[in-house]
Amino acid sequence: MAKKHDFGRRVARARAVINVTARELDRRAALTEGMTSMIEAGDRGRRPTVGTVTALARALGVSPEWLVSGVGQGPAKPLAAEPAAPAEAS
């Protein structure tokens, strides 16, 4: 069974992958300012609504199921930087 704070940890992980601030995620998901920080800290006294989960999943590019349970489409791994092309001899 998933623990309540696991949801917040998954939000934080996915947010880190797309490299946005909590405030920016609030904006992208149309959440009240500070909601993402509260969720990540586990400060919400109740479970997030279906609408909040759906909005966060859409903004993070993950499935709602993954946010809730850890099963399903999680965050895409960031692409590794491509090596620099060797300089051509002049």
One Martini backbone bead per residue (centre of mass of N, CA, C, O) as a GRO file, in nm:
protein
   90
    1MET     BB    1   0.096   0.036   0.023
    2ALA     BB    2   0.071   0.359  -0.013
    3LYS     BB    3   0.198   0.639   0.096
    4LYS     BB    4   0.122   0.963   0.136
    5HIS     BB    5   0.423   1.079   0.065
    6ASP     BB    6   0.470   0.947  -0.218
    7PHE     BB    7   0.328   1.152  -0.392
    8GLY     BB    8   0.521   1.391  -0.330
    9ARG     BB    9   0.776   1.249  -0.434
   10ARG     BB   10   0.679   1.216  -0.726
   11VAL     BB   11   0.640   1.510  -0.787
   12ALA     BB   12   0.934   1.596  -0.732
   13ARG     BB   13   1.068   1.413  -0.937
   14ALA     BB   14   0.921   1.514  -1.194
   15ARG     BB   15   1.000   1.811  -1.158
   16ALA     BB   16   1.307   1.768  -1.181
   17VAL     BB   17   1.309   1.657  -1.472
   18ILE     BB   18   1.170   1.937  -1.588
   19ASN     BB   19   1.282   2.188  -1.441
   20VAL     BB   20   1.080   2.311  -1.209
   21THR     BB   21   0.910   2.493  -1.012
   22ALA     BB   22   0.661   2.498  -0.792
   23ARG     BB   23   0.532   2.756  -0.898
   24GLU     BB   24   0.522   2.667  -1.197
   25LEU     BB   25   0.345   2.419  -1.148
   26ASP     BB   26   0.105   2.566  -1.040
   27ARG     BB   27   0.054   2.718  -1.303
   28ARG     BB   28   0.035   2.476  -1.507
   29ALA     BB   29  -0.199   2.333  -1.308
   30ALA     BB   30  -0.388   2.542  -1.171
   31LEU     BB   31  -0.288   2.611  -0.883
   32THR     BB   32  -0.244   2.701  -0.587
   33GLU     BB   33  -0.033   2.876  -0.432
   34GLY     BB   34   0.172   2.619  -0.273
   35MET     BB   35   0.066   2.329  -0.333
   36THR     BB   36   0.318   2.175  -0.419
   37SER     BB   37   0.476   2.213  -0.156
   38MET     BB   38   0.266   2.072   0.024
   39ILE     BB   39   0.270   1.799  -0.116
   40GLU     BB   40   0.578   1.739  -0.094
   41ALA     BB   41   0.563   1.770   0.235
   42GLY     BB   42   0.280   1.645   0.341
   43ASP     BB   43   0.061   1.889   0.435
   44ARG     BB   44  -0.182   1.746   0.354
   45GLY     BB   45  -0.475   1.632   0.515
   46ARG     BB   46  -0.543   1.519   0.229
   47ARG     BB   47  -0.623   1.397  -0.047
   48PRO     BB   48  -0.610   1.442  -0.360
   49THR     BB   49  -0.776   1.524  -0.613
   50VAL     BB   50  -0.849   1.431  -0.923
   51GLY     BB   51  -0.790   1.710  -1.048
   52THR     BB   52  -0.504   1.741  -0.931
   53VAL     BB   53  -0.378   1.488  -1.046
   54THR     BB   54  -0.437   1.551  -1.344
   55ALA     BB   55  -0.292   1.825  -1.361
   56LEU     BB   56  -0.014   1.725  -1.275
   57ALA     BB   57   0.027   1.506  -1.486
   58ARG     BB   58   0.011   1.690  -1.730
   59ALA     BB   59   0.244   1.891  -1.642
   60LEU     BB   60   0.460   1.635  -1.604
   61GLY     BB   61   0.420   1.382  -1.804
   62VAL     BB   62   0.227   1.181  -1.650
   63SER     BB   63   0.056   0.951  -1.487
   64PRO     BB   64  -0.180   0.929  -1.252
   65GLU     BB   65  -0.102   0.646  -1.152
   66TRP     BB   66   0.191   0.713  -1.079
   67LEU     BB   67   0.136   0.927  -0.865
   68VAL     BB   68  -0.033   0.733  -0.677
   69SER     BB   69   0.143   0.430  -0.716
   70GLY     BB   70   0.403   0.395  -0.931
   71VAL     BB   71   0.227   0.303  -1.175
   72GLY     BB   72   0.348   0.364  -1.487
   73GLN     BB   73   0.396   0.669  -1.627
   74GLY     BB   74   0.675   0.826  -1.586
   75PRO     BB   75   0.943   0.996  -1.597
   76ALA     BB   76   1.154   1.114  -1.807
   77LYS     BB   77   1.462   1.091  -1.882
   78PRO     BB   78   1.715   1.271  -1.907
   79LEU     BB   79   1.916   1.381  -2.136
   80ALA     BB   80   2.213   1.341  -2.238
   81ALA     BB   81   2.477   1.491  -2.318
   82GLU     BB   82   2.628   1.562  -2.594
   83PRO     BB   83   2.901   1.522  -2.746
   84ALA     BB   84   3.143   1.683  -2.871
   85ALA     BB   85   3.265   1.770  -3.156
   86PRO     BB   86   3.526   1.735  -3.330
   87ALA     BB   87   3.775   1.909  -3.437
   88GLU     BB   88   3.887   2.037  -3.721
   89ALA     BB   89   4.142   2.042  -3.921
   90SER     BB   90   4.334   2.310  -4.082
   0.00000   0.00000   0.00000
